[in-house]
């Protein structure tokens, strides 16, 4: 059995809005049955509406205004593709606490490949709206995992968008979707940006490397350089604020993200001068988990199997304990996101990446953040990242230690992270 845990980008111009569509059955939030197309995918022309068969009726009533008629969409150019990481085994790295074990994994590229296309709505009230299609392969190409992930992602977005309190601006908006004759699931999301936090970090580090290679790094005007650093810090904190607000919204509605990372946060701009207009939005909910108590007690779903296995290893036995662990598990992933955005954009290209940073934190220093700081302080290449986390008398390190606490019971909730002095920007 293959356990699909986290997303990883492969082969993409930009890590765009990735959302998915389930196969035909009723979810707890019902939607209209998807119509099937007559054209095979390979023959889809640019900006040409898809032809359809007569739709099949559902016995359940739709409660969301999703666009499910393929004739309502035009499909544009291919934007890129990405895949998933498979976690096939765990080995325990013994912790000094009683909370269980740190996780190390045997990982590999998964079989499910997602494609992203531009598009737009051409009929109905949303006509003219720009969308991004996330395309899941059918069972023939992607196996049952693809269908399970597609179904789970659709279910999660439908549930969150049906909230009586409305949807957070820090989550992507599902507009609709359809299924092709080959079984591919196409989900259409409002186009709220074509870049991810991973794209921003990569471009930022490349820009630093280019400046250094051109020999301009040491000749910058001091005040200009300070202003550039200040803008970068403000941009990163604004990015983290939005991501954590989106996660807090999900947790308040008893949903986990479970694949949070730099590629899972979509940005409407990557220009640091435009930070005031930045709106980060969470995507990639294929592994989202329902943590309402009946579902926690049942522990159902192959996609959440590893989560509950980790919970048991950490000593979480009752439904209450499992739920607390599950929320803390999301916070841990958010802590790794914080570490990534505190280091990668502030370092030259190739100095550090997400995997090496995670190994440094988990394996080398056993989540001892103070020891990690001392190590980084001795490396001039990491100095700007250290200075960033040093703001507010070490507020960044303080928050990082809390989110990555080896004892899951001591990690803060998402709402507390949002209100932390480092996240509010008060340290700038």
C-alpha positions in Angstrom: 0.0 0.0 0.0 1.4 3.4 -1.0 0.9 6.2 1.5 0.8 9.6 -0.3 1.6 12.3 2.2 3.0 15.6 0.8 3.1 17.4 -2.5 6.3 18.2 -4.3 6.6 20.2 -7.5 8.2 18.7 -10.6 8.7 20.1 -14.0 6.7 23.4 -13.8 7.0 27.0 -15.1 5.0 28.0 -12.1 3.4 26.1 -9.3 -0.2 27.2 -9.9 -3.5 26.6 -8.4 -3.8 22.9 -7.9 -7.2 21.7 -7.0 -8.9 18.4 -7.9 -12.2 16.8 -8.8 -13.7 13.6 -7.5 -15.4 10.8 -9.3 -19.1 10.6 -9.5 -20.8 10.0 -6.2 -22.4 12.1 -3.5 -20.3 13.9 -0.9 -21.5 15.2 2.5 -21.9 18.5 0.6 -23.7 17.5 -2.5 -22.8 18.8 -6.0 -24.1 18.1 -9.5 -22.9 15.1 -11.4 -20.1 16.0 -13.8 -20.8 15.6 -17.5 -18.4 13.6 -19.6 -16.7 15.0 -22.7 -16.7 13.4 -26.2 -13.3 14.7 -27.2 -10.2 12.8 -26.0 -7.8 15.0 -24.0 -5.1 14.8 -26.6 -7.4 16.5 -29.1 -8.4 19.4 -26.9 -7.7 22.6 -28.9 -6.7 25.8 -27.3 -9.6 28.0 -26.3 -12.3 25.6 -27.7 -15.3 24.6 -25.6 -15.5 20.9 -24.9 -18.4 18.8 -26.4 -20.5 16.9 -24.0 -22.9 14.0 -23.7 -26.2 14.2 -22.0 -25.6 14.6 -18.3 -26.6 11.9 -15.9 -28.9 12.9 -13.0 -28.0 12.7 -9.3 -30.4 11.7 -6.6 -28.9 14.4 -4.3 -29.5 18.1 -4.4 -26.7 20.5 -5.2 -25.9 23.1 -2.6 -23.1 24.9 -4.3 -23.2 26.9 -7.5 -20.4 25.0 -9.2 -20.1 25.1 -13.0 -20.2 21.5 -14.2 -21.1 22.0 -17.9 -17.9 21.5 -20.0 -19.4 23.9 -22.6 -19.0 26.6 -20.0 -15.2 26.5 -20.2 -12.5 27.2 -22.6 -9.2 25.4 -22.1 -6.0 27.3 -22.8 -2.3 26.6 -22.7 -0.5 24.0 -20.5 1.1 25.8 -17.6 3.1 22.9 -16.1 2.9 19.7 -14.2 3.9 18.3 -10.8 3.8 15.1 -8.9 3.7 13.8 -5.3 6.1 12.3 -2.8 5.3 8.8 -1.7 6.2 7.8 1.9 6.5 4.1 1.9 8.1 3.5 5.3 9.0 5.1 8.6 12.0 4.6 10.9 12.0 6.1 14.3 14.5 8.7 15.4 14.2 8.4 19.2 13.1 11.6 20.9 14.1 12.6 24.4 10.5 13.5 25.2 7.6 11.1 25.8 5.7 12.3 22.8 6.9 9.6 20.5 9.4 9.6 17.7 10.6 12.1 15.1 9.8 10.8 11.6 12.2 9.9 8.9 11.0 8.4 5.7 11.8 6.5 2.6 10.5 8.7 -0.1 10.1 8.5 -3.8 8.2 10.1 -6.7 4.6 9.1 -6.7 2.6 7.7 -9.7 0.0 10.5 -9.7 1.0 13.4 -12.0 -1.1 16.6 -12.1 -1.3 18.9 -15.1 -2.2 22.6 -14.9 -3.9 24.6 -17.7 -5.1 28.1 -18.2 -8.7 28.6 -19.0 -11.8 30.8 -18.6 -15.5 30.6 -18.1 -17.4 31.5 -21.3 -21.1 31.0 -20.2 -23.3 31.9 -17.3 -22.9 34.4 -14.4 -19.1 33.8 -14.2 -18.5 34.4 -17.9 -15.1 36.0 -18.5 -13.6 34.7 -15.3 -10.0 33.5 -15.6 -9.5 30.0 -14.2 -6.7 27.5 -13.7 -7.6 23.8 -14.3 -6.0 21.1 -12.2 -6.2 17.8 -14.0 -6.1 14.5 -12.2 -5.3 11.4 -14.4 -7.9 8.7 -14.7 -7.5 5.3 -13.0 -5.7 3.9 -16.0 -2.9 6.3 -15.6 -3.0 7.2 -12.0 -4.6 4.2 -10.3 -7.0 4.4 -7.4 -4.8 6.9 -5.6 -5.7 9.5 -8.2 -9.4 9.0 -7.7 -9.2 9.0 -3.9 -7.1 12.2 -3.9 -9.4 13.9 -6.4 -12.5 13.0 -4.4 -11.0 14.1 -1.2 -9.9 17.5 -2.5 -13.3 18.2 -4.0 -15.0 17.2 -0.8 -12.8 19.4 1.3 -13.3 22.5 -0.9 -17.0 21.9 -1.1 -17.2 21.6 2.7 -15.1 24.7 3.3 -17.0 26.8 0.7 -20.3 25.9 2.2 -19.4 27.4 5.6 -22.2 29.7 6.8 -19.4 32.1 7.9 -18.1 32.4 4.3 -14.7 31.3 3.0 -11.4 32.8 3.9 -9.6 35.0 1.4 -6.6 32.9 2.1 -8.0 29.7 0.5 -8.4 29.2 -3.3 -12.0 29.3 -4.6 -13.4 26.3 -6.5 -15.5 27.3 -9.4 -16.4 24.0 -11.0 -15.1 21.1 -13.1 -15.9 18.2 -15.3 -14.7 14.7 -16.2 -13.4 13.5 -19.6 -14.2 10.3 -21.4 -10.8 9.0 -20.4 -11.7 9.4 -16.7 -9.6 12.5 -16.1 -10.9 14.9 -13.4 -10.7 18.6 -14.3 -11.2 21.1 -11.5 -11.5 24.8 -12.3 -10.3 27.3 -9.7 -10.4 31.1 -9.8 -7.1 32.3 -11.1 -5.7 34.1 -8.1 -2.0 33.9 -9.0 0.4 31.8 -11.0 3.3 31.7 -8.5 3.8 29.8 -5.2 5.8 30.6 -2.2 8.4 28.1 -3.5 8.6 30.1 -6.7 9.1 33.3 -4.8 11.9 31.8 -2.6 13.7 30.4 -5.6 13.6 33.6 -7.6 14.6 35.6 -4.5 17.7 33.4 -3.9 18.6 33.5 -7.6 18.4 37.3 -7.5 20.9 37.4 -4.6 23.2 35.0 -6.4 23.1 37.1 -9.6 23.8 40.3 -7.7 26.8 38.6 -6.0 28.1 37.2 -9.3 28.0 40.7 -10.9 29.9 42.1 -8.0 27.2 44.5 -6.9 26.5 43.0 -3.5 29.3 44.9 -1.7 28.8 48.2 -3.6 25.1 48.7 -2.8 24.3 52.0 -1.1 23.9 51.1 2.6 20.5 52.8 2.9 19.3 51.2 -0.4 20.4 47.8 0.8 18.7 48.2 4.2 15.5 49.1 2.4 15.7 46.0 0.2 16.2 43.8 3.3 13.3 45.6 5.0 11.0 45.0 2.0 12.0 41.3 1.9 11.3 40.8 5.6 7.9 42.5 5.3 7.0 40.4 2.3 7.9 37.1 4.0 6.0 38.0 7.1 2.9 39.0 5.1 3.2 35.7 3.2 3.4 33.7 6.5 0.4 35.7 7.9 -1.8 34.8 5.0 -0.8 31.1 5.0 -1.5 30.8 8.8 -4.8 32.6 8.5 -5.9 30.1 5.9 -4.8 27.2 8.1 -6.6 28.8 11.1 -9.7 29.0 9.0 -9.5 25.3 8.2 -8.8 24.2 11.7 -11.7 26.3 13.0 -13.9 24.3 10.7 -12.2 21.0 11.8 -10.3 20.3 8.6 -6.5 19.6 8.4 -4.4 20.6 5.4 -1.8 17.8 5.8 0.4 18.8 2.8 1.3 22.3 3.8 4.6 23.5 2.2 6.0 26.2 0.0 4.4 24.8 -3.1 1.0 24.8 -1.4 0.8 28.5 -1.0 -0.3 30.5 -4.1 0.6 34.2 -4.4 -1.0 36.9 -6.4 2.4 38.7 -6.6 6.0 37.9 -6.0 7.2 41.5 -6.3 8.4 42.6 -2.9 7.5 46.3 -3.5 3.9 45.1 -3.9 3.8 43.4 -0.5 0.9 45.6 0.6 -1.3 43.9 -2.0 -0.1 40.3 -1.4 -2.8 37.8 -0.7 -1.4 34.3 -0.1 -3.9 31.4 -0.6 -3.7 27.8 0.4 -4.2 25.0 -2.2 -3.5 21.3 -2.5 -6.2 19.8 -0.2 -6.1 16.3 -1.6 -4.8 15.0 1.7 -7.1 17.2 3.9 -8.5 15.3 6.9 -11.9 15.7 8.6 -11.2 15.8 12.3 -14.8 16.1 13.6 -15.1 13.6 16.4 -17.1 10.8 14.6 -14.5 10.7 11.9 -11.6 10.8 14.3 -13.0 7.9 16.2 -13.5 5.9 13.1 -10.0 6.9 11.7 -11.3 6.1 8.3 -9.6 6.8 5.0 -6.4 5.5 3.5 -5.1 9.0 2.9 -5.1 9.7 6.6 -3.8 6.3 7.7 -0.2 7.6 8.3 -1.5 10.5 10.4 -3.3 8.2 12.8 -0.3 5.9 12.9 1.9 8.8 13.9 -0.7 9.8 16.5 -0.6 6.3 18.1 3.2 6.4 18.1 3.0 9.7 20.0 0.7 8.2 22.6 -2.5 9.7 21.3 -5.1 7.1 22.0 -8.5 8.7 22.7 -10.5 10.7 20.1 -9.6 13.9 21.9 -5.9 13.1 22.0 -5.9 12.1 18.3 -7.6 15.3 17.3 -5.1 17.4 19.3 -2.2 15.5 17.7 -3.7 16.0 14.2 -3.9 19.7 14.7 -0.4 19.8 16.1 0.8 17.8 13.2 -0.4 20.6 10.8 1.3 23.2 13.0 4.6 21.2 12.7 4.4 21.3 8.9 3.6 25.1 9.2 6.7 25.4 11.4 8.8 23.8 8.6 7.2 26.3 6.2 8.3 29.2 8.5 11.8 27.8 8.6 11.9 27.5 4.8 10.7 31.1 4.2 13.1 32.4 6.9 16.1 30.9 5.2 15.8 30.2 1.5 14.7 33.8 0.3 17.6 35.3 2.4 20.3 33.0 1.1 22.0 32.7 -2.3 20.9 29.9 -4.6 22.1 26.5 -3.7 23.1 27.3 -0.1 20.1 25.6 1.5 16.9 23.9 0.4 13.8 22.5 2.1 15.2 18.9 2.6 18.6 19.9 3.9 17.0 22.5 6.2 14.6 19.8 7.6 17.4 17.4 8.1 19.4 20.1 9.9 16.5 20.8 12.3 15.3 17.2 12.8 18.3 15.0 12.6 21.4 17.1 13.3 19.9 19.3 16.1 17.0 17.1 17.2 14.6 20.2 17.1 16.9 22.1 19.4 16.3 25.6 17.8 18.8 27.4 20.1 21.6 25.0 19.0 20.4 25.4 15.4 20.8 29.2 15.7 24.3 28.9 17.1 25.3 26.7 14.1 23.8 29.1 11.6 25.3 32.1 13.2 28.8 30.7 12.5 28.0 30.5 8.7 28.2 33.9 7.0 26.1 32.6 4.1 23.1 32.2 6.6 23.6 35.5 8.4 20.6 37.4 6.9 18.3 34.5 7.8 19.6 34.6 11.4 19.1 38.3 11.6 15.6 37.9 10.3 14.7 35.4 13.0 16.5 37.5 15.6 14.1 40.4 15.1 12.2 41.3 18.3 14.8 39.8 20.6 14.6 36.4 18.9 10.9 36.4 18.2 11.3 34.3 15.1 13.4 31.6 16.8 10.9 31.6 19.7 8.0 31.0 17.4 9.9 28.3 15.4 10.7 26.5 18.6 7.1 26.5 19.7 5.8 25.2 16.4 8.5 22.5 16.1 8.3 21.5 19.8 9.0 17.7 20.0 6.0 17.4 22.4 2.9 17.9 20.2 1.0 19.0 23.3 3.1 22.1 23.7 2.7 23.4 20.1 0.4 26.4 19.7 -2.8 26.4 17.7 -3.0 28.2 14.4 -4.8 31.2 15.8 -2.1 31.7 18.4 0.6 31.6 15.7 -1.3 34.3 13.7 -1.3 36.6 16.8 2.4 36.0 17.7 4.4 39.2 17.7 6.7 37.9 15.0 3.7 37.2 12.7 2.0 40.5 13.3 5.0 42.4 11.9 5.5 44.3 15.1 9.1 43.3 15.1 9.9 45.1 11.9 
